[in-house]
């Protein structure tokens, strides 16, 4: 069966979208008008390296069985879709047009698969023993998420690392680390069946008889996607410094024992929420992967470019830990550094 999937966000969202159209499903990317026109005119290009190959391949959307188009939020007819992907940065959902679209998605009862680093508050309401109101301060506009029924929201660990090359057009995405998306089932069996169909269809995709990396894996446990929190707090947010941003590799390996300590602490937070150790990623495996992450994180690049608002998973983790009676000075220091750099950018923009 072929599905129609609406993905909010045409940058990172184009990776999931490309995997879906390669598997024969139709995708609409929601983005700004200029980007939508570019995609509708030229399609998308995702650069991905296959196992055993030295060079990245360019995967063009127009070469695959599923159809891909793009739309602005105002022009989306939600009745045409079976599932929604949430792939924008969390602060973008407070924009009036996106907020309105999210409300229409909620009213239609569509299942939403988030591939955001920042978990939607709707998803966190599915976690037993966690009070989402304690976490609202980490969100740009926590009320945005009230419309979505928690059971209709799945979180997918955005483990693949990808970025838009700054010298390229907005329809190009370069995948640096082609790992898998790990998704939680929906509460509804019918909605979960969509995920499982996508999982199976994406698994079967090949290029020139070769397997194509970046799979979709569906899990019953609520905690598998939270394994990303340790990675984000150990690497991504520590790329942000009071000076120039550093690469993820350097953030992790400059003091590898401190990195291990931070990583273990965040893992302990997730385990205290209810995760099993088997659902998490060992530090040594992450540290090896980080050796190939030679650029600063997207959050660090955004701050360096002058942004005064980013996703604050660092604050989410700090708040969750506090609610469980836990804290770590290195996490507090990271939050303070990010706060200071964002405030510096606010002052610059107001000057």
Phi and psi in degrees as GROMACS dihedral restraints (atoms count N, CA, C in turn):
[ dihedral_restraints ]
;  ai    aj    ak    al  type     phi  dphi    fc
    3     4     5     6     1   -98.4    20    10
    4     5     6     7     1   135.7    20    10
    6     7     8     9     1  -110.6    20    10
    7     8     9    10     1   157.1    20    10
    9    10    11    12     1  -107.4    20    10
   10    11    12    13     1   125.8    20    10
   12    13    14    15     1  -121.8    20    10
   13    14    15    16     1   131.0    20    10
   15    16    17    18     1  -102.7    20    10
   16    17    18    19     1   123.8    20    10
   18    19    20    21     1  -118.7    20    10
   19    20    21    22     1   119.3    20    10
   21    22    23    24     1   -84.4    20    10
   22    23    24    25     1   106.1    20    10
   24    25    26    27     1   119.8    20    10
   25    26    27    28     1   117.0    20    10
   27    28    29    30     1   -99.1    20    10
   28    29    30    31     1    -0.3    20    10
   30    31    32    33     1   -88.7    20    10
   31    32    33    34     1   -86.6    20    10
   33    34    35    36     1   -62.3    20    10
   34    35    36    37     1   -30.5    20    10
   36    37    38    39     1   -62.2    20    10
   37    38    39    40     1   -24.3    20    10
   39    40    41    42     1   -69.3    20    10
   40    41    42    43     1   -20.3    20    10
   42    43    44    45     1   -70.0    20    10
   43    44    45    46     1   -51.5    20    10
   45    46    47    48     1   -62.8    20    10
   46    47    48    49     1   -39.9    20    10
   48    49    50    51     1   -61.4    20    10
   49    50    51    52     1   -41.7    20    10
   51    52    53    54     1   -64.5    20    10
   52    53    54    55     1   -42.2    20    10
   54    55    56    57     1   -60.9    20    10
   55    56    57    58     1   -38.1    20    10
   57    58    59    60     1   -70.1    20    10
   58    59    60    61     1   -42.6    20    10
   60    61    62    63     1   -71.1    20    10
   61    62    63    64     1   -29.9    20    10
   63    64    65    66     1   -63.7    20    10
   64    65    66    67     1   -28.8    20    10
   66    67    68    69     1   -90.7    20    10
   67    68    69    70     1     4.5    20    10
   69    70    71    72     1    95.3    20    10
   70    71    72    73     1     9.9    20    10
   72    73    74    75     1   -99.7    20    10
   73    74    75    76     1   155.9    20    10
   75    76    77    78     1   -97.1    20    10
   76    77    78    79     1   142.1    20    10
   78    79    80    81     1  -134.8    20    10
   79    80    81    82     1   138.7    20    10
   81    82    83    84     1  -117.5    20    10
   82    83    84    85     1   127.4    20    10
   84    85    86    87     1   -97.1    20    10
   85    86    87    88     1   129.6    20    10
   87    88    89    90     1   -96.1    20    10
   88    89    90    91     1   126.6    20    10
   90    91    92    93     1  -160.4    20    10
   91    92    93    94     1  -173.3    20    10
   93    94    95    96     1   -71.7    20    10
   94    95    96    97     1   161.9    20    10
   96    97    98    99     1   -58.9    20    10
   97    98    99   100     1   -45.2    20    10
   99   100   101   102     1   -64.5    20    10
  100   101   102   103     1   -41.7    20    10
  102   103   104   105     1   -67.6    20    10
  103   104   105   106     1   -38.6    20    10
  105   106   107   108     1   -62.0    20    10
  106   107   108   109     1   -42.4    20    10
  108   109   110   111     1   -63.0    20    10
  109   110   111   112     1   -43.6    20    10
  111   112   113   114     1   -60.0    20    10
  112   113   114   115     1   -46.3    20    10
  114   115   116   117     1   -66.5    20    10
  115   116   117   118     1   -42.1    20    10
  117   118   119   120     1   -66.5    20    10
  118   119   120   121     1   -29.9    20    10
  120   121   122   123     1   -81.2    20    10
  121   122   123   124     1   -41.0    20    10
  123   124   125   126     1  -119.3    20    10
  124   125   126   127     1   -12.2    20    10
  126   127   128   129     1    79.9    20    10
  127   128   129   130     1  -168.4    20    10
  129   130   131   132     1  -117.8    20    10
  130   131   132   133     1   160.9    20    10
  132   133   134   135     1  -130.1    20    10
  133   134   135   136     1   120.8    20    10
  135   136   137   138     1  -114.8    20    10
  136   137   138   139     1   124.1    20    10
  138   139   140   141     1   -97.3    20    10
  139   140   141   142     1   121.9    20    10
  141   142   143   144     1  -140.9    20    10
  142   143   144   145     1   136.0    20    10
  144   145   146   147     1   -98.8    20    10
  145   146   147   148     1   125.6    20    10
  147   148   149   150     1   -80.5    20    10
  148   149   150   151     1   152.8    20    10
  150   151   152   153     1   -59.1    20    10
  151   152   153   154     1   132.3    20    10
  153   154   155   156     1    87.0    20    10
  154   155   156   157     1    -2.7    20    10
  156   157   158   159     1  -109.5    20    10
  157   158   159   160     1   146.3    20    10
  159   160   161   162     1   -87.1    20    10
  160   161   162   163     1   -28.8    20    10
  162   163   164   165     1  -107.3    20    10
  163   164   165   166     1   150.9    20    10
  165   166   167   168     1   -72.6    20    10
  166   167   168   169     1   144.6    20    10
  168   169   170   171     1   -97.3    20    10
  169   170   171   172     1   146.9    20    10
  171   172   173   174     1   -94.2    20    10
  172   173   174   175     1   118.8    20    10
  174   175   176   177     1  -104.0    20    10
  175   176   177   178     1   111.3    20    10
  177   178   179   180     1   -96.2    20    10
  178   179   180   181     1   133.9    20    10
  180   181   182   183     1   -60.2    20    10
  181   182   183   184     1   -32.0    20    10
  183   184   185   186     1   -72.9    20    10
  184   185   186   187     1    -7.7    20    10
  186   187   188   189     1   -93.6    20    10
  187   188   189   190     1     6.9    20    10
  189   190   191   192     1  -126.9    20    10
  190   191   192   193     1   160.4    20    10
  192   193   194   195     1   -67.5    20    10
  193   194   195   196     1   -32.3    20    10
  195   196   197   198     1   -76.8    20    10
  196   197   198   199     1   151.2    20    10
  198   199   200   201     1   -91.1    20    10
  199   200   201   202     1   142.2    20    10
  201   202   203   204     1  -127.6    20    10
  202   203   204   205     1   131.9    20    10
  204   205   206   207     1  -139.8    20    10
  205   206   207   208     1  -179.3    20    10
  207   208   209   210     1  -138.1    20    10
  208   209   210   211     1   153.2    20    10
  210   211   212   213     1  -149.7    20    10
  211   212   213   214     1   152.4    20    10
  213   214   215   216     1   -77.7    20    10
  214   215   216   217     1   158.5    20    10
  216   217   218   219     1   -58.0    20    10
  217   218   219   220     1   -37.6    20    10
  219   220   221   222     1   -65.9    20    10
  220   221   222   223     1   -25.4    20    10
  222   223   224   225     1   -96.9    20    10
  223   224   225   226     1     7.2    20    10
  225   226   227   228     1   -82.5    20    10
  226   227   228   229     1   130.1    20    10
  228   229   230   231     1  -102.1    20    10
  229   230   231   232     1   100.9    20    10
  231   232   233   234     1   -64.8    20    10
  232   233   234   235     1   -19.4    20    10
  234   235   236   237     1   -67.4    20    10
  235   236   237   238     1   -12.1    20    10
  237   238   239   240     1   -89.2    20    10
  238   239   240   241     1     0.6    20    10
  240   241   242   243     1  -121.7    20    10
  241   242   243   244     1   154.0    20    10
  243   244   245   246     1  -100.1    20    10
  244   245   246   247     1   -28.1    20    10
  246   247   248   249     1  -153.8    20    10
  247   248   249   250     1   156.5    20    10
  249   250   251   252     1  -121.4    20    10
  250   251   252   253     1   138.2    20    10
  252   253   254   255     1  -105.9    20    10
  253   254   255   256     1   132.6    20    10
  255   256   257   258     1  -103.5    20    10
  256   257   258   259     1   105.5    20    10
  258   259   260   261     1  -128.4    20    10
  259   260   261   262     1    10.9    20    10
  261   262   263   264     1   -85.8    20    10
  262   263   264   265     1   161.0    20    10
  264   265   266   267     1   -66.1    20    10
  265   266   267   268     1   142.0    20    10
  267   268   269   270     1   -51.9    20    10
  268   269   270   271     1   -41.8    20    10
  270   271   272   273     1   -61.5    20    10
  271   272   273   274     1   -23.2    20    10
  273   274   275   276     1   -69.1    20    10
  274   275   276   277     1   -20.9    20    10
  276   277   278   279     1   -72.2    20    10
  277   278   279   280     1   -12.1    20    10
  279   280   281   282     1   -83.1    20    10
  280   281   282   283     1    -8.5    20    10
  282   283   284   285     1   -63.7    20    10
  283   284   285   286     1   140.0    20    10
  285   286   287   288     1   -55.9    20    10
  286   287   288   289     1   -42.5    20    10
  288   289   290   291     1   -69.7    20    10
  289   290   291   292     1   -34.9    20    10
  291   292   293   294     1   -74.2    20    10
  292   293   294   295     1   -41.1    20    10
  294   295   296   297     1   -57.8    20    10
  295   296   297   298     1   -43.6    20    10
  297   298   299   300     1   -63.7    20    10
  298   299   300   301     1   -43.3    20    10
  300   301   302   303     1   -63.5    20    10
  301   302   303   304     1   -41.6    20    10
  303   304   305   306     1   -62.5    20    10
  304   305   306   307     1   -36.6    20    10
  306   307   308   309     1   -64.6    20    10
  307   308   309   310     1   -39.9    20    10
  309   310   311   312     1   -69.0    20    10
  310   311   312   313     1   -35.3    20    10
  312   313   314   315     1   -63.3    20    10
  313   314   315   316     1   -44.0    20    10
  315   316   317   318     1   -64.2    20    10
  316   317   318   319     1   -43.1    20    10
  318   319   320   321     1   -62.4    20    10
  319   320   321   322     1   -34.3    20    10
  321   322   323   324     1   -77.4    20    10
  322   323   324   325     1    -9.6    20    10
  324   325   326   327     1    71.7    20    10
  325   326   327   328     1    25.0    20    10
  327   328   329   330     1   -74.6    20    10
  328   329   330   331     1   139.6    20    10
  330   331   332   333     1   -70.6    20    10
  331   332   333   334     1   140.0    20    10
  333   334   335   336     1  -120.9    20    10
  334   335   336   337     1   122.9    20    10
  336   337   338   339     1  -103.3    20    10
  337   338   339   340     1   111.0    20    10
  339   340   341   342     1   -87.4    20    10
  340   341   342   343     1   129.5    20    10
  342   343   344   345     1  -115.5    20    10
  343   344   345   346     1    27.8    20    10
  345   346   347   348     1   -79.4    20    10
  346   347   348   349     1   149.3    20    10
  348   349   350   351     1   -64.2    20    10
  349   350   351   352     1   -37.3    20    10
  351   352   353   354     1   -85.5    20    10
  352   353   354   355     1   114.9    20    10
  354   355   356   357     1   -68.5    20    10
  355   356   357   358     1   132.0    20    10
  357   358   359   360     1   -57.1    20    10
  358   359   360   361     1   142.0    20    10
  360   361   362   363     1   -57.2    20    10
  361   362   363   364     1   -31.4    20    10
  363   364   365   366     1   -58.3    20    10
  364   365   366   367     1   -39.4    20    10
  366   367   368   369     1   -69.6    20    10
  367   368   369   370     1   -42.0    20    10
  369   370   371   372     1   -62.4    20    10
  370   371   372   373     1   -21.7    20    10
  372   373   374   375     1   -69.1    20    10
  373   374   375   376     1   -14.2    20    10
  375   376   377   378     1   -80.5    20    10
  376   377   378   379     1   -14.3    20    10
  378   379   380   381     1   -85.2    20    10
  379   380   381   382     1   123.6    20    10
  381   382   383   384     1   -66.3    20    10
  382   383   384   385     1   141.8    20    10
  384   385   386   387     1    78.8    20    10
  385   386   387   388     1     6.0    20    10
  387   388   389   390     1  -114.1    20    10
  388   389   390   391     1   129.7    20    10
  390   391   392   393     1   -98.5    20    10
  391   392   393   394     1   102.7    20    10
  393   394   395   396     1   -59.1    20    10
  394   395   396   397     1   -25.3    20    10
  396   397   398   399     1   -63.5    20    10
  397   398   399   400     1   -24.5    20    10
  399   400   401   402     1   -69.5    20    10
  400   401   402   403     1   -15.7    20    10
  402   403   404   405     1  -107.2    20    10
  403   404   405   406     1    -1.6    20    10
  405   406   407   408     1   -60.7    20    10
  406   407   408   409     1   -29.9    20    10
  408   409   410   411     1   -64.4    20    10
  409   410   411   412     1   -16.3    20    10
  411   412   413   414     1   -83.2    20    10
  412   413   414   415     1   -12.1    20    10
  414   415   416   417     1  -102.8    20    10
  415   416   417   418     1   146.3    20    10
  417   418   419   420     1   -64.3    20    10
  418   419   420   421     1   -40.9    20    10
  420   421   422   423     1  -150.6    20    10
  421   422   423   424     1    84.2    20    10
  423   424   425   426     1   -61.5    20    10
  424   425   426   427     1   -25.0    20    10
  426   427   428   429     1   -66.7    20    10
  427   428   429   430     1   -20.9    20    10
  429   430   431   432     1   -54.5    20    10
  430   431   432   433     1   -34.4    20    10
  432   433   434   435     1   -88.6    20    10
  433   434   435   436     1    -2.3    20    10
  435   436   437   438     1   -65.8    20    10
  436   437   438   439     1   -28.0    20    10
  438   439   440   441     1   -71.6    20    10
  439   440   441   442     1   -29.6    20    10
  441   442   443   444     1   -79.2    20    10
  442   443   444   445     1   130.5    20    10
  444   445   446   447     1   -70.6    20    10
  445   446   447   448     1   125.8    20    10
  447   448   449   450     1   -51.2    20    10
  448   449   450   451     1   -42.7    20    10
  450   451   452   453     1   -65.5    20    10
  451   452   453   454     1   -16.3    20    10
  453   454   455   456     1   -91.2    20    10
  454   455   456   457     1     3.8    20    10
  456   457   458   459     1  -116.7    20    10
  457   458   459   460     1   124.7    20    10
  459   460   461   462     1  -112.7    20    10
  460   461   462   463     1   148.7    20    10
  462   463   464   465     1  -108.8    20    10
  463   464   465   466     1   135.4    20    10
  465   466   467   468     1  -121.7    20    10
  466   467   468   469     1   119.0    20    10
  468   469   470   471     1   -61.1    20    10
  469   470   471   472     1   116.0    20    10
  471   472   473   474     1   -82.0    20    10
  472   473   474   475     1    63.2    20    10
  474   475   476   477     1   -69.7    20    10
  475   476   477   478     1   -35.0    20    10
  477   478   479   480     1   -59.6    20    10
  478   479   480   481     1   135.3    20    10
  480   481   482   483     1   -99.0    20    10
  481   482   483   484     1   126.1    20    10
  483   484   485   486     1  -149.6    20    10
  484   485   486   487     1   156.1    20    10
  486   487   488   489     1  -153.7    20    10
  487   488   489   490     1   157.0    20    10
  489   490   491   492     1   -84.1    20    10
  490   491   492   493     1   118.6    20    10
  492   493   494   495     1   -59.8    20    10
  493   494   495   496     1   127.0    20    10
  495   496   497   498     1   -61.9    20    10
  496   497   498   499     1   -24.0    20    10
  498   499   500   501     1   -87.8    20    10
  499   500   501   502     1    -3.0    20    10
  501   502   503   504     1  -104.0    20    10
  502   503   504   505     1   168.9    20    10
  504   505   506   507     1   -70.8    20    10
  505   506   507   508     1   167.5    20    10
  507   508   509   510     1   -72.5    20    10
  508   509   510   511     1    -4.4    20    10
  510   511   512   513     1  -101.4    20    10
  511   512   513   514     1    15.4    20    10
  513   514   515   516     1  -114.5    20    10
  514   515   516   517     1   133.3    20    10
  516   517   518   519     1  -130.6    20    10
  517   518   519   520     1   133.5    20    10
  519   520   521   522     1  -110.6    20    10
  520   521   522   523     1   122.7    20    10
  522   523   524   525     1   -94.6    20    10
  523   524   525   526     1   115.9    20    10
  525   526   527   528     1   -88.7    20    10
  526   527   528   529     1   -34.8    20    10
  528   529   530   531     1  -132.7    20    10
  529   530   531   532     1   101.4    20    10
  531   532   533   534     1   -86.5    20    10
  532   533   534   535     1    64.3    20    10
  534   535   536   537     1   -89.3    20    10
  535   536   537   538     1  -173.7    20    10
  537   538   539   540     1   -97.3    20    10
  538   539   540   541     1   152.0    20    10
  540   541   542   543     1   -82.7    20    10
  541   542   543   544     1   129.0    20    10
  543   544   545   546     1  -116.7    20    10
  544   545   546   547     1   109.0    20    10
  546   547   548   549     1  -106.9    20    10
  547   548   549   550     1   149.7    20    10
  549   550   551   552     1   -91.8    20    10
  550   551   552   553     1   141.5    20    10
  552   553   554   555     1   -62.8    20    10
  553   554   555   556     1   154.5    20    10
  555   556   557   558     1   -78.6    20    10
  556   557   558   559     1   166.7    20    10
  558   559   560   561     1   -67.7    20    10
  559   560   561   562     1   -34.2    20    10
  561   562   563   564     1   -81.9    20    10
  562   563   564   565     1   132.5    20    10
  564   565   566   567     1   -63.5    20    10
  565   566   567   568     1   -36.9    20    10
  567   568   569   570     1   -64.9    20    10
  568   569   570   571     1   -42.0    20    10
  570   571   572   573     1   -67.9    20    10
  571   572   573   574     1   -39.9    20    10
  573   574   575   576     1   -63.7    20    10
  574   575   576   577     1   -32.2    20    10
  576   577   578   579     1   -61.9    20    10
  577   578   579   580     1   -32.6    20    10
  579   580   581   582     1   -61.0    20    10
  580   581   582   583     1   -47.9    20    10
  582   583   584   585     1   -59.3    20    10
  583   584   585   586     1   -43.6    20    10
  585   586   587   588     1   -68.9    20    10
  586   587   588   589     1   -33.0    20    10
  588   589   590   591     1   -66.4    20    10
  589   590   591   592     1   -44.6    20    10
  591   592   593   594     1   -61.5    20    10
  592   593   594   595     1   -42.0    20    10
  594   595   596   597     1   -56.9    20    10
  595   596   597   598     1   -48.8    20    10
  597   598   599   600     1   -67.7    20    10
  598   599   600   601     1   -41.8    20    10
  600   601   602   603     1   -68.3    20    10
  601   602   603   604     1   -40.4    20    10
  603   604   605   606     1   -66.7    20    10
  604   605   606   607     1   -36.5    20    10
  606   607   608   609     1   -57.3    20    10
  607   608   609   610     1   -33.9    20    10
  609   610   611   612     1   -86.9    20    10
  610   611   612   613     1    -5.1    20    10
  612   613   614   615     1   -69.8    20    10
  613   614   615   616     1   136.1    20    10
  615   616   617   618     1  -135.4    20    10
  616   617   618   619     1   155.3    20    10
  618   619   620   621     1  -122.5    20    10
  619   620   621   622     1   120.8    20    10
  621   622   623   624     1    51.2    20    10
  622   623   624   625     1    39.7    20    10
  624   625   626   627     1    77.4    20    10
  625   626   627   628     1     6.4    20    10
  627   628   629   630     1  -109.1    20    10
  628   629   630   631     1   147.4    20    10
  630   631   632   633     1   -64.8    20    10
  631   632   633   634     1   144.9    20    10
  633   634   635   636     1  -110.1    20    10
  634   635   636   637     1   121.8    20    10
  636   637   638   639     1   -70.0    20    10
  637   638   639   640     1   175.1    20    10
  639   640   641   642     1    73.6    20    10
  640   641   642   643     1    82.2    20    10
  642   643   644   645     1   -94.7    20    10
  643   644   645   646     1   170.0    20    10
  645   646   647   648     1  -111.1    20    10
  646   647   648   649     1   123.6    20    10
  648   649   650   651     1  -117.1    20    10
  649   650   651   652     1   128.6    20    10
  651   652   653   654     1  -103.5    20    10
  652   653   654   655     1   130.4    20    10
  654   655   656   657     1  -124.1    20    10
  655   656   657   658     1   151.5    20    10
  657   658   659   660     1   -81.6    20    10
  658   659   660   661     1   -31.0    20    10
  660   661   662   663     1   -72.0    20    10
  661   662   663   664     1   146.7    20    10
  663   664   665   666     1   -79.7    20    10
  664   665   666   667     1   -10.0    20    10
  666   667   668   669     1  -104.2    20    10
  667   668   669   670     1   -13.2    20    10
  669   670   671   672     1   -53.4    20    10
  670   671   672   673     1   -44.4    20    10
  672   673   674   675     1   -65.8    20    10
  673   674   675   676     1   -22.3    20    10
  675   676   677   678     1   -73.1    20    10
  676   677   678   679     1    -7.5    20    10
  678   679   680   681     1   -59.8    20    10
  679   680   681   682     1   -24.1    20    10
  681   682   683   684     1   -68.5    20    10
  682   683   684   685     1   -23.4    20    10
  684   685   686   687     1   -59.4    20    10
  685   686   687   688     1   -41.4    20    10
  687   688   689   690     1   -62.5    20    10
  688   689   690   691     1   -38.6    20    10
  690   691   692   693     1   -67.1    20    10
  691   692   693   694     1   -43.3    20    10
  693   694   695   696     1   -64.8    20    10
  694   695   696   697     1   -42.6    20    10
  696   697   698   699     1   -76.0    20    10
  697   698   699   700     1   -27.6    20    10
  699   700   701   702     1   -83.2    20    10
  700   701   702   703     1   -35.9    20    10
  702   703   704   705     1  -113.8    20    10
  703   704   705   706     1   -67.3    20    10
  705   706   707   708     1   -56.1    20    10
  706   707   708   709     1   -49.3    20    10
  708   709   710   711     1   -78.5    20    10
  709   710   711   712     1   -21.0    20    10
  711   712   713   714     1   -81.8    20    10
  712   713   714   715     1    -3.1    20    10
  714   715   716   717     1   -69.5    20    10
  715   716   717   718     1   -22.0    20    10
  717   718   719   720     1   -84.4    20    10
  718   719   720   721     1   121.3    20    10
  720   721   722   723     1  -128.3    20    10
  721   722   723   724     1   177.5    20    10
  723   724   725   726     1   -77.9    20    10
  724   725   726   727     1    -6.6    20    10
  726   727   728   729     1  -115.4    20    10
  727   728   729   730     1  -136.7    20    10
  729   730   731   732     1   -76.5    20    10
  730   731   732   733     1   150.1    20    10
  732   733   734   735     1   -67.2    20    10
  733   734   735   736     1   153.0    20    10
  735   736   737   738     1  -113.3    20    10
  736   737   738   739     1   161.1    20    10
  738   739   740   741     1   -67.7    20    10
  739   740   741   742     1   154.3    20    10
  741   742   743   744     1   -56.7    20    10
  742   743   744   745     1   -42.4    20    10
  744   745   746   747     1   -53.9    20    10
  745   746   747   748     1   -46.2    20    10
  747   748   749   750     1   -71.4    20    10
  748   749   750   751     1   -36.5    20    10
  750   751   752   753     1   -60.7    20    10
  751   752   753   754     1   -37.2    20    10
  753   754   755   756     1   -80.9    20    10
  754   755   756   757     1   -42.5    20    10
  756   757   758   759     1   -98.4    20    10
  757   758   759   760     1    -5.5    20    10
  759   760   761   762     1   -63.3    20    10
  760   761   762   763     1   -39.8    20    10
  762   763   764   765     1  -137.8    20    10
  763   764   765   766     1    84.6    20    10
  765   766   767   768     1   -67.2    20    10
  766   767   768   769     1   -29.0    20    10
  768   769   770   771     1   -71.7    20    10
  769   770   771   772     1   -38.2    20    10
  771   772   773   774     1   -65.2    20    10
  772   773   774   775     1   -39.8    20    10
  774   775   776   777     1   -60.2    20    10
  775   776   777   778     1   -43.5    20    10
  777   778   779   780     1   -61.4    20    10
  778   779   780   781     1   -39.9    20    10
  780   781   782   783     1   -64.3    20    10
  781   782   783   784     1   -44.4    20    10
  783   784   785   786     1   -64.2    20    10
  784   785   786   787     1   -46.4    20    10
  786   787   788   789     1   -59.3    20    10
  787   788   789   790     1   -45.5    20    10
  789   790   791   792     1   -64.9    20    10
  790   791   792   793     1   -39.5    20    10
  792   793   794   795     1   -61.4    20    10
  793   794   795   796     1   -46.6    20    10
  795   796   797   798     1   -66.3    20    10
  796   797   798   799     1   -39.4    20    10
  798   799   800   801     1   -56.9    20    10
  799   800   801   802     1   -40.5    20    10
  801   802   803   804     1   -65.7    20    10
  802   803   804   805     1   -35.2    20    10
  804   805   806   807     1   -61.4    20    10
  805   806   807   808     1   -47.2    20    10
  807   808   809   810     1   -65.9    20    10
  808   809   810   811     1   -37.7    20    10
  810   811   812   813     1   -66.7    20    10
  811   812   813   814     1   -34.7    20    10
  813   814   815   816     1   -68.6    20    10
  814   815   816   817     1   -27.3    20    10
  816   817   818   819     1   -69.2    20    10
  817   818   819   820     1   -25.4    20    10
  819   820   821   822     1   138.5    20    10
  820   821   822   823     1    -1.7    20    10
  822   823   824   825     1   -71.9    20    10
  823   824   825   826     1   150.1    20    10
  825   826   827   828     1   -92.9    20    10
  826   827   828   829     1   148.2    20    10
  828   829   830   831     1   -56.9    20    10
  829   830   831   832     1   -30.7    20    10
  831   832   833   834     1   -67.8    20    10
  832   833   834   835     1   -17.2    20    10
  834   835   836   837     1   -87.9    20    10
  835   836   837   838     1    -4.5    20    10
  837   838   839   840     1  -106.9    20    10
  838   839   840   841     1   166.5    20    10
  840   841   842   843     1  -101.8    20    10
  841   842   843   844     1   124.9    20    10
  843   844   845   846     1   -59.0    20    10
  844   845   846   847     1   146.3    20    10
  846   847   848   849     1   -58.3    20    10
  847   848   849   850     1   -43.6    20    10
  849   850   851   852     1   -61.2    20    10
  850   851   852   853     1   -35.7    20    10
  852   853   854   855     1   -66.3    20    10
  853   854   855   856     1   -43.2    20    10
  855   856   857   858     1   -63.9    20    10
  856   857   858   859     1   -43.3    20    10
  858   859   860   861     1   -61.8    20    10
  859   860   861   862     1   -37.1    20    10
  861   862   863   864     1   -65.6    20    10
  862   863   864   865     1   -43.0    20    10
  864   865   866   867     1   -64.1    20    10
  865   866   867   868     1   -36.4    20    10
  867   868   869   870     1   -65.9    20    10
  868   869   870   871     1   -22.3    20    10
  870   871   872   873     1   -60.2    20    10
  871   872   873   874     1   -24.9    20    10
  873   874   875   876     1   -96.7    20    10
  874   875   876   877     1     2.8    20    10
  876   877   878   879     1   -96.2    20    10
  877   878   879   880     1    90.7    20    10
  879   880   881   882     1   -94.9    20    10
  880   881   882   883     1     5.5    20    10
  882   883   884   885     1  -118.2    20    10
  883   884   885   886     1   155.8    20    10
  885   886   887   888     1   -62.7    20    10
  886   887   888   889     1   157.7    20    10
  888   889   890   891     1   -65.1    20    10
  889   890   891   892     1   163.5    20    10
  891   892   893   894     1   -62.0    20    10
  892   893   894   895     1   -35.9    20    10
  894   895   896   897     1   -63.6    20    10
  895   896   897   898     1   -42.7    20    10
  897   898   899   900     1   -66.8    20    10
  898   899   900   901     1   -40.4    20    10
  900   901   902   903     1   -65.4    20    10
  901   902   903   904     1   -37.0    20    10
  903   904   905   906     1   -64.2    20    10
  904   905   906   907     1   -44.9    20    10
  906   907   908   909     1   -64.3    20    10
  907   908   909   910     1   -41.6    20    10
  909   910   911   912     1   -62.4    20    10
  910   911   912   913     1   -29.0    20    10
  912   913   914   915     1   -84.4    20    10
  913   914   915   916     1    -1.5    20    10
  915   916   917   918     1   106.2    20    10
  916   917   918   919     1     2.9    20    10
  918   919   920   921     1   -64.6    20    10
  919   920   921   922     1   141.3    20    10
  921   922   923   924     1  -110.7    20    10
  922   923   924   925     1    13.3    20    10
  924   925   926   927     1  -149.8    20    10
  925   926   927   928     1   131.3    20    10
  927   928   929   930     1  -141.5    20    10
  928   929   930   931     1   173.4    20    10
  930   931   932   933     1   -66.7    20    10
  931   932   933   934     1   136.4    20    10
  933   934   935   936     1  -115.7    20    10
  934   935   936   937     1    63.9    20    10
  936   937   938   939     1   -64.3    20    10
  937   938   939   940     1   -28.8    20    10
  939   940   941   942     1   -58.5    20    10
  940   941   942   943     1   -40.0    20    10
  942   943   944   945     1   -72.6    20    10
  943   944   945   946     1   -36.3    20    10
  945   946   947   948     1   -59.3    20    10
  946   947   948   949     1   -49.7    20    10
  948   949   950   951     1   -64.4    20    10
  949   950   951   952     1   -43.0    20    10
  951   952   953   954     1   -59.5    20    10
  952   953   954   955     1   -42.2    20    10
  954   955   956   957     1   -70.7    20    10
  955   956   957   958     1   -40.1    20    10
  957   958   959   960     1   -62.1    20    10
  958   959   960   961     1   -45.4    20    10
  960   961   962   963     1   -59.3    20    10
  961   962   963   964     1   -45.5    20    10
  963   964   965   966     1   -59.7    20    10
  964   965   966   967     1   -40.6    20    10
  966   967   968   969     1   -65.7    20    10
  967   968   969   970     1   -21.1    20    10
  969   970   971   972     1   -98.9    20    10
  970   971   972   973     1     6.4    20    10
  972   973   974   975     1    76.9    20    10
  973   974   975   976     1    27.9    20    10
  975   976   977   978     1  -124.2    20    10
  976   977   978   979     1   149.8    20    10
  978   979   980   981     1  -158.4    20    10
  979   980   981   982     1   159.3    20    10
  981   982   983   984     1  -138.8    20    10
  982   983   984   985     1   131.9    20    10
  984   985   986   987     1   -60.6    20    10
  985   986   987   988     1   -31.9    20    10
  987   988   989   990     1   -69.3    20    10
  988   989   990   991     1   -34.6    20    10
  990   991   992   993     1   -66.3    20    10
  991   992   993   994     1   -44.8    20    10
  993   994   995   996     1   -59.9    20    10
  994   995   996   997     1   -40.3    20    10
  996   997   998   999     1   -66.0    20    10
  997   998   999  1000     1   -38.5    20    10
  999  1000  1001  1002     1   -63.1    20    10
 1000  1001  1002  1003     1   -46.3    20    10
 1002  1003  1004  1005     1   -60.2    20    10
 1003  1004  1005  1006     1   -42.9    20    10
 1005  1006  1007  1008     1   -64.1    20    10
 1006  1007  1008  1009     1   -39.0    20    10
 1008  1009  1010  1011     1   -65.2    20    10
 1009  1010  1011  1012     1   -45.3    20    10
 1011  1012  1013  1014     1   -64.3    20    10
 1012  1013  1014  1015     1   -43.5    20    10
 1014  1015  1016  1017     1   -55.4    20    10
 1015  1016  1017  1018     1   -46.7    20    10
 1017  1018  1019  1020     1   -64.8    20    10
 1018  1019  1020  1021     1   -41.7    20    10
 1020  1021  1022  1023     1   -69.8    20    10
 1021  1022  1023  1024     1   -37.2    20    10
 1023  1024  1025  1026     1   -67.3    20    10
 1024  1025  1026  1027     1   -40.3    20    10
 1026  1027  1028  1029     1   -64.6    20    10
 1027  1028  1029  1030     1   -38.4    20    10
 1029  1030  1031  1032     1   -61.0    20    10
 1030  1031  1032  1033     1   -41.4    20    10
 1032  1033  1034  1035     1   -68.2    20    10
 1033  1034  1035  1036     1   -35.7    20    10
 1035  1036  1037  1038     1   -62.5    20    10
 1036  1037  1038  1039     1   -42.7    20    10
 1038  1039  1040  1041     1   -65.3    20    10
 1039  1040  1041  1042     1   -39.2    20    10
 1041  1042  1043  1044     1   -63.4    20    10
 1042  1043  1044  1045     1   -43.5    20    10
 1044  1045  1046  1047     1   -69.8    20    10
 1045  1046  1047  1048     1   -25.9    20    10
 1047  1048  1049  1050     1   -85.3    20    10
 1048  1049  1050  1051     1   -15.9    20    10
